[in-house]
Amino acid sequence: MFDILLFYVAFAILGFGVLKNKKFGAVLAFIGFLLAGMDFVCQEIMGQHLDYATITRIDGTMLAMAPQVTPAYFYGGIVAVLLAAVLHYFAYKKFTLPAKDNSAQKDSAAQNDDGVQNMNEAKGKYLPAILVVVALVCLNLSATGKAYKNILFSAKQLQQSFSLSKEELLAKLGAQGEYLEVSKTTAKSGKNLVIIYCESLEDNFLQNKTFADEVPRLNNLLAQGWQRYTNYRCLDGADWTVGALYATQTGLPAYLGANSDTLFSGVRKTEAVSYAGVLAQAGYKNILLSNGDMNFAGTGNIMERFGYEVKGYEHCQEAVKTVWGVHDYDLFRMAKQEYAKLAQGDEPFNLTLLTVDTHFPKGVPDKRMRPFVNAGVADGSHEFALASLDYLLGDFVKFVEAQPKAQDTVIVILGDHLLMGDFRHTTILKKFDNAPRRIALLTNKTIPNLDSADEITYYHLPQIVLRLAGVRHNAKFSRDIFPQMNEQFVAENKELLTSLNLKLNGMR
């Protein structure tokens, strides 16, 4: 909070202490309040200062969802902005009130000695410069000020990278070997795949006494021999749903710069190599089912470009509507129908699910799940939504295991990203007790050539999925052509990776 206040004080000093035009001064101070407020909300919800990638993800759809997802911040923000506008207006009026007739005082002042008059003149001459220095010091000392400075720097660096070709970008990033387009890849099919991206499912829920009542079926799968990988880390560029989908498909962080106000909705053709694209080359039928709105952030569009047949919440029949679409219960009911049809066919398949009911801050509990959830789990709670997902996952796995081709089907259950927010509004986080946080990753088959203790990130996922399925291919993903790719490499090359993504997706 101190950083936020320090940042705003700098704008207030410039607006009311330096600028002679107090109307512009009040506007400048108000802009400072808005910028400070944006960083405050970002820290409250995301747990980090505002950055360029976050700013460019803000669009009309996201703002339209805010009243239901984070109502306190949305309505509180509106009230704060209106109140601040009124206060800045009155401050402007205060500074521009007509001066009173102080002729007697002026006559008296005129009789002061020349030394005092010169001192006053010097004070008036140097005060604005002093105030500017004070304001700049406040901005530089404030972490919020540094965050906005980094945003401007990133924007400038990104603009410079736009002049580079795809080949030049790859060279600057230290690429080793050729980045093949999907059309140039060759692949031979292996096992069928069921991949379930679970909203905000963290590893901390698993085999944890605190959540024994919430995830008994997932724990039972582990007891039956399923593999649990405890080092799946959530990194920048894959820490929200469509970003995680893009990153785990391609191995590239989902940086798209200022073009990402609607994210992937503008992509018409992609050269980004995805594991779904490789599967399609091997003859797989890719189907993505979600109970959310696939128009949100262009999610459905980019997944179609990767080779999926996409079905969103509108394909769920007799479903119960929610703020995001429909409930997970309706998604898994549709998933059973789709799997049954796929299992009867002759072609290999990749059935991918994307859930939503465990979304922060409090989940989206479904009353219909009461008979299937442990009686000790409170109605209407985030824990109830988690327990509902656990039941649906266990039930769906049982269904798949009873169908034809079950032995030839690899099942992957993973979280899309960590739970957002912090314990103040995502209260279930209090139960983590400050334990290290990782994304959940479970498989019914052991991942080849990977120890359960090895670190896993989004840039490992494409090859992991293809290895699990036993698909032989010549595709190269980010980790294959950037052997040095790690968290630091990504942080140091955000602008180049952004420009590469834009070129690969025909947006630059």
CORRA-V932094 format. One record per residue. RES is the residue in one letter. OMEGA is omega in whole degrees, -180 to 180 (none if undefined). Layout:
RES:OMEGA + RES:OMEGA
This chain:
M:180 + F:179 + D:-180 + I:-180 + L:-180 + L:179 + F:-179 + Y:180 + V:179 + A:179 + F:179 + A:178 + I:-180 + L:-176 + G:-174 + F:-178 + G:-174 + V:-178 + L:178 + K:177 + N:-173 + K:175 + K:176 + F:180 + G:179 + A:178 + V:179 + L:179 + A:179 + F:175 + I:176 + G:177 + F:-180 + L:179 + L:178 + A:180 + G:179 + M:179 + D:178 + F:-179 + V:179 + C:178 + Q:-178 + E:-174 + I:-175 + M:-179 + G:-180 + Q:175 + H:178 + L:174 + D:-174 + Y:-179 + A:-180 + T:180 + I:-175 + T:177 + R:-178 + I:178 + D:-176 + G:180 + T:-180 + M:179 + L:179 + A:-180 + M:-172 + A:-179 + P:-180 + Q:-174 + V:180 + T:-175 + P:-178 + A:-180 + Y:-179 + F:-177 + Y:175 + G:178 + G:178 + I:179 + V:-179 + A:-180 + V:179 + L:179 + L:179 + A:179 + A:179 + V:-179 + L:179 + H:177 + Y:179 + F:176 + A:177 + Y:179 + K:-179 + K:-177 + F:-177 + T:176 + L:179 + P:-178 + A:178 + K:178 + D:-179 + N:-175 + S:-180 + A:180 + Q:179 + K:179 + D:-180 + S:-179 + A:-180 + A:-178 + Q:178 + N:-179 + D:-176 + D:-178 + G:180 + V:180 + Q:180 + N:179 + M:179 + N:179 + E:179 + A:179 + K:179 + G:-178 + K:-173 + Y:-177 + L:179 + P:-180 + A:179 + I:-180 + L:177 + V:179 + V:179 + V:-180 + A:179 + L:177 + V:178 + C:180 + L:-178 + N:179 + L:-177 + S:176 + A:176 + T:177 + G:178 + K:179 + A:179 + Y:176 + K:178 + N:178 + I:178 + L:179 + F:180 + S:179 + A:179 + K:180 + Q:180 + L:180 + Q:179 + Q:-178 + S:-178 + F:-178 + S:-177 + L:176 + S:179 + K:-179 + E:178 + E:178 + L:179 + L:179 + A:179 + K:179 + L:177 + G:-177 + A:176 + Q:-176 + G:-176 + E:175 + Y:-175 + L:170 + E:-177 + V:-177 + S:-180 + K:180 + T:174 + T:-177 + A:178 + K:-171 + S:176 + G:-178 + K:174 + N:-177 + L:165 + V:-178 + I:-176 + I:174 + Y:-177 + C:-179 + E:171 + S:-180 + L:-177 + E:179 + D:-179 + N:178 + F:-170 + L:178 + Q:-178 + N:-177 + K:-179 + T:-177 + F:-178 + A:180 + D:-175 + E:-175 + V:-178 + P:-176 + R:174 + L:177 + N:179 + N:176 + L:179 + L:178 + A:-179 + Q:177 + G:174 + W:180 + Q:176 + R:180 + Y:-168 + T:-176 + N:176 + Y:-173 + R:176 + C:-178 + L:177 + D:-177 + G:178 + A:-171 + D:169 + W:-162 + T:-177 + V:175 + G:179 + A:178 + L:-179 + Y:-176 + A:-179 + T:176 + Q:-170 + T:-173 + G:179 + L:176 + P:-174 + A:174 + Y:178 + L:175 + G:-174 + A:178 + N:-172 + S:177 + D:170 + T:177 + L:-167 + F:-176 + S:-178 + G:-178 + V:179 + R:178 + K:-178 + T:172 + E:178 + A:-180 + V:179 + S:179 + Y:176 + A:177 + G:177 + V:177 + L:178 + A:178 + Q:179 + A:176 + G:180 + Y:169 + K:180 + N:177 + I:176 + L:177 + L:177 + S:174 + N:177 + G:179 + D:-177 + M:173 + N:-178 + F:178 + A:178 + G:-176 + T:-178 + G:-177 + N:-177 + I:179 + M:173 + E:178 + R:178 + F:176 + G:179 + Y:161 + E:-171 + V:176 + K:-180 + G:-173 + Y:-177 + E:178 + H:178 + C:-176 + Q:179 + E:-175 + A:178 + V:-176 + K:173 + T:179 + V:-179 + W:-177 + G:174 + V:-175 + H:177 + D:179 + Y:-178 + D:177 + L:-177 + F:175 + R:177 + M:-178 + A:178 + K:180 + Q:-179 + E:-179 + Y:-180 + A:179 + K:-179 + L:-177 + A:180 + Q:-179 + G:-178 + D:-176 + E:177 + P:-176 + F:174 + N:178 + L:-177 + T:179 + L:178 + L:-177 + T:-178 + V:-169 + D:178 + T:-179 + H:177 + F:3 + P:-173 + K:-177 + G:178 + V:-175 + P:-179 + D:-177 + K:-179 + R:-176 + M:-177 + R:-179 + P:-174 + F:-175 + V:179 + N:-176 + A:-179 + G:-180 + V:-173 + A:174 + D:172 + G:-177 + S:174 + H:178 + E:178 + F:178 + A:178 + L:180 + A:178 + S:178 + L:180 + D:179 + Y:-177 + L:177 + L:180 + G:180 + D:-179 + F:177 + V:177 + K:180 + F:-179 + V:-178 + E:-179 + A:-176 + Q:173 + P:179 + K:180 + A:-179 + Q:-180 + D:-178 + T:175 + V:179 + I:177 + V:175 + I:-179 + L:172 + G:177 + D:179 + H:177 + L:173 + L:-180 + M:177 + G:175 + D:-170 + F:-178 + R:179 + H:170 + T:-166 + T:179 + I:180 + L:178 + K:-176 + K:178 + F:175 + D:175 + N:177 + A:175 + P:-174 + R:179 + R:177 + I:178 + A:176 + L:-180 + L:178 + T:178 + N:174 + K:179 + T:177 + I:-179 + P:174 + N:178 + L:176 + D:-178 + S:-180 + A:-179 + D:177 + E:178 + I:175 + T:-179 + Y:-177 + Y:171 + H:-169 + L:-178 + P:-179 + Q:178 + I:-180 + V:-178 + L:177 + R:178 + L:-179 + A:-178 + G:-180 + V:176 + R:-172 + H:177 + N:-177 + A:176 + K:177 + F:-173 + S:-177 + R:-178 + D:-179 + I:174 + F:-177 + P:-179 + Q:-175 + M:175 + N:-176 + E:-180 + Q:178 + F:-180 + V:-179 + A:-177 + E:-175 + N:-178 + K:-175 + E:179 + L:179 + L:176 + T:-179 + S:178 + L:178 + N:-179 + L:180 + K:179 + L:-176 + N:173 + G:-178 + M:178 + R:none
